[in-house]
Amino acid sequence: MEHLNDTLFLMLNAGATPAPWALAVATYLAQYLIALVPIGLGAMWLHADASRRRALVTAAVAGAAGLAINQMIGWVWVHPRPFMVGLGHTYLSHAADSSFPSDHLTLIWSVAFALLLHRRTRAAGVAAALLGFPVAWARIFLGVHFPMDMAGSTIVAVIASWLVARRMPWLVAPAYWLAVAAHQKVFARWIARGWVRA
C-alpha cells in the first residue's frame, strides 16, 4: 500500500522545475480556496429559512466533527509527510506533523456531504464537493500530502457527516440555537430593515 501511495504521489507531485504560474495557482488552491466554505455557509445563512439554517449548522458541525476525528487518528497513528521522508519536491511550508488524513479535504468534504444529505442544500453540497478536488490535487502537487491522505479524508468525511446528520441531533440543536441567537444580536439592525432574514 505504501509503495502505491508513493508511486501515485510522485505522479502528481510537482517536478524539480515547475512553471511559476503552476506554483502560484496551486498555492492559491491549497491555502485559500478552503475559505469559500465558511464564506458560502455564512452567505447562505443570511437569507435561509429555519430548515435550511439547520442544514447549514449540521454541515458546520460535521466539519468540526471531521477535524476532531482527524486529531484522534493523528494521536494513535502518525504518518510522515512526503518531505519528512525525502520524497518528491516540496513547495509549500508546512509543520512536520502527521499527514493522514488531510484536514483541508476533511473539512471541505464533511461540510459538502452533510449538505448533500439535505434536499434543500444539495446544490451547495455539490459545489462544495467539487471544491475539494482542486484542493486535494494542489496539496499533493506542492508536496505536503500523499494521495492516501485524501482517501482517508473521504472516509472520515463520510463518517462525520453521516453521524452528525443522522445520529447526533443532540449536538446540532444547541449549535443551531446558539447560531440563531448570535445572528439576531449581530444583525439586529439589518433584520429590522428587512435586509436579512430574522
Summary of the structure (lengths in Angstrom):
residues: 198
radius of gyration: 18.6
end to end distance: 51.9
largest distance: 60.8
contacts: 650
relative contact order: 0.18
helix: 76%
strand: 0%
